[in-house]
Amino acid sequence: MPITGRALRVVVFACVCALAASGPAGAEPEPQRSRTFAEVIGQKFKEWDKSRDGVLSPAEADALIASPAVRGEEAAALAAIRNVVRSTTFDIQRIDMPYLKQALGAHQEAASKAGKRIEDVTLPRWPNFERAYQIALARIAAASKELWVGGKPALELIRAGEFGDYYFVAMAGWMAAFKPERLMEILTTLPNGKFKVDFGPRQVIEVTPLTEGEIARASTSGAEGQWMALLEKGRYALYVQQFPQQNKENVPDQPGRNAKLENAIRLLSGHDSMTQSLRVTNPSTRRDRPAGEVGNMPDRTVLEQLRNPFANRMMVGALTADVGGPPYQMMGSSIYPSTPLPEGMPPFHPYAVLSAGLDGVVVWDPSGRDFDPAPGSQHIMPDLWKPGGVGPAHAMRGGIIKLPLSEFARIFHSMEIEMVATANAPGEQRVTPKSPAAPVSPTPPANRGK
């Protein structure tokens, strides 16, 4: 079997790493050990605290992360702190040394009792900073230095980062799968070493090369180059430029709060989009429910909704149903009842829709992760008016999941579909292409898990 260019690069890289690790003949390799998270913050926290108030503020951490001078273990430690704070798992009011020592001490004690490494311990009350630090170190070490590697961008290596805009990453992944040439038009290298991110008229911005702290926080396209992280950086820089009053602090985290599939489609394609609900309203209760007698939108109806987009290579994203509770209460709405979801599929989460046919719908989770449900794992997916039914959980490879049509209509609340008219173009009329005679699905990218 002939060796492809990409496979050859991997083999050569592995050989170089092996030779480098072995050192000169007869020489004993010198053990190299990274400092622990505790060691880094113990040495650097006072220096990082520019205000001398004993607290590492988000603004202080972000300024250091954006500095090219902050590298390696220090960049990883700062990124770990910001990634943990950005997570909604723990309600962290402030980052100071007493809090960090308590968290580290709790994990050290638990690790000693369990005979585990600190990064392998999970505690319900305390975040694992060492684990976040090791992940950040690995991201920095694995990062490519080039914008594009191996030609066109690919979906398979994309992994969403810690900034929180999964919506944007989901649609960038769709474009990598079906319109990679568009991404290569958006991102170009400038003679001054910076990068131009050109989303279209009045949406062009220059960004500096990624720092190691930014690499540890941003989305990644793996060995395919830095394009995904730089695309994301351009999106954030543009947001800050357009909405300065909303970005007085926590700049990198703010765009995630404004994240929507329609915004991502408009930015990447230059086109508006339409929302297609997979629910119908019950007038007597004002509660959303799936259409049809047994709670599902009919399979043929789902295919009909997807026929035009797939025939015309238009972007399609989908949003899982919410499980009810705080998100909708905060939005001032309580019309959505609780909707249990399959194991491994989070609520209110965006996916790219890659293909659809009578045999099912293929979607992609921008986390890009692998997931195997436990043997016999099932989830309850009740009709909102009738006793619940039971359906299987679904395996995921590189974020790709294949769902039966009926499951797709239950799991997802709505789809966002690109339209062909240019967004905000004065005097331009929106036009929807005519339907072909039969449903057509683009071929999804190869599943790396197979």
Rosetta blueprint (number, residue, H / E / L):
1 M L
2 P L
3 I L
4 T L
5 G H
6 R H
7 A H
8 L H
9 R H
10 V H
11 V H
12 V H
13 F H
14 A H
15 C H
16 V H
17 C H
18 A H
19 L H
20 A H
21 A H
22 S H
23 G L
24 P L
25 A L
26 G L
27 A L
28 E L
29 P L
30 E L
31 P L
32 Q L
33 R L
34 S L
35 R L
36 T L
37 F H
38 A H
39 E H
40 V H
41 I H
42 G H
43 Q H
44 K H
45 F H
46 K H
47 E H
48 W H
49 D L
50 K L
51 S L
52 R L
53 D L
54 G L
55 V E
56 L L
57 S L
58 P H
59 A H
60 E H
61 A H
62 D H
63 A H
64 L H
65 I H
66 A L
67 S L
68 P L
69 A L
70 V L
71 R L
72 G H
73 E H
74 E H
75 A H
76 A H
77 A H
78 L H
79 A H
80 A H
81 I H
82 R H
83 N H
84 V H
85 V H
86 R H
87 S L
88 T L
89 T L
90 F L
91 D L
92 I L
93 Q L
94 R L
95 I L
96 D E
97 M H
98 P H
99 Y H
100 L H
101 K H
102 Q H
103 A H
104 L H
105 G H
106 A H
107 H H
108 Q H
109 E H
110 A H
111 A H
112 S H
113 K H
114 A H
115 G L
116 K L
117 R L
118 I H
119 E H
120 D H
121 V L
122 T L
123 L L
124 P L
125 R L
126 W L
127 P L
128 N L
129 F H
130 E H
131 R H
132 A H
133 Y H
134 Q H
135 I H
136 A H
137 L H
138 A H
139 R H
140 I H
141 A H
142 A H
143 A L
144 S L
145 K L
146 E L
147 L L
148 W L
149 V L
150 G L
151 G L
152 K L
153 P L
154 A L
155 L L
156 E L
157 L L
158 I L
159 R E
160 A L
161 G L
162 E L
163 F L
164 G L
165 D L
166 Y H
167 Y H
168 F H
169 V H
170 A H
171 M H
172 A H
173 G H
174 W H
175 M H
176 A H
177 A H
178 F H
179 K L
180 P H
181 E H
182 R H
183 L H
184 M H
185 E H
186 I H
187 L E
188 T E
189 T E
190 L L
191 P L
192 N L
193 G L
194 K L
195 F E
196 K E
197 V E
198 D E
199 F L
200 G L
201 P L
202 R L
203 Q L
204 V E
205 I E
206 E E
207 V E
208 T L
209 P L
210 L L
211 T L
212 E H
213 G H
214 E H
215 I H
216 A H
217 R H
218 A L
219 S L
220 T E
221 S L
222 G H
223 A H
224 E H
225 G L
226 Q L
227 W H
228 M H
229 A H
230 L H
231 L H
232 E H
233 K H
234 G H
235 R H
236 Y H
237 A H
238 L H
239 Y H
240 V H
241 Q H
242 Q H
243 F L
244 P H
245 Q H
246 Q H
247 N L
248 K L
249 E L
250 N L
251 V H
252 P H
253 D H
254 Q H
255 P H
256 G H
257 R H
258 N L
259 A L
260 K L
261 L H
262 E H
263 N H
264 A H
265 I H
266 R H
267 L H
268 L H
269 S H
270 G L
271 H E
272 D E
273 S E
274 M E
275 T E
276 Q E
277 S E
278 L L
279 R L
280 V E
281 T E
282 N E
283 P L
284 S L
285 T L
286 R L
287 R E
288 D E
289 R E
290 P L
291 A L
292 G L
293 E L
294 V L
295 G L
296 N L
297 M L
298 P L
299 D H
300 R H
301 T H
302 V H
303 L H
304 E H
305 Q H
306 L H
307 R H
308 N H
309 P H
310 F H
311 A H
312 N L
313 R L
314 M L
315 M L
316 V E
317 G E
318 A E
319 L E
320 T E
321 A L
322 D L
323 V L
324 G L
325 G L
326 P H
327 P H
328 Y H
329 Q H
330 M H
331 M L
332 G L
333 S L
334 S L
335 I L
336 Y L
337 P L
338 S L
339 T L
340 P L
341 L L
342 P L
343 E L
344 G L
345 M L
346 P L
347 P L
348 F L
349 H L
350 P E
351 Y E
352 A E
353 V E
354 L E
355 S E
356 A E
357 G E
358 L L
359 D L
360 G E
361 V E
362 V E
363 V E
364 W E
365 D L
366 P L
367 S L
368 G L
369 R L
370 D L
371 F E
372 D L
373 P L
374 A L
375 P L
376 G L
377 S L
378 Q E
379 H E
380 I E
381 M L
382 P L
383 D L
384 L L
385 W L
386 K L
387 P L
388 G L
389 G L
390 V E
391 G E
392 P E
393 A L
394 H L
395 A L
396 M E
397 R E
398 G L
399 G L
400 I E
401 I E
402 K E
403 L E
404 P L
405 L H
406 S H
407 E H
408 F H
409 A H
410 R H
411 I H
412 F E
413 H E
414 S E
415 M E
416 E E
417 I E
418 E E
419 M E
420 V E
421 A E
422 T E
423 A L
424 N L
425 A L
426 P L
427 G L
428 E L
429 Q L
430 R L
431 V L
432 T L
433 P L
434 K L
435 S L
436 P L
437 A L
438 A L
439 P L
440 V L
441 S L
442 P L
443 T L
444 P L
445 P L
446 A L
447 N L
448 R L
449 G L
450 K L
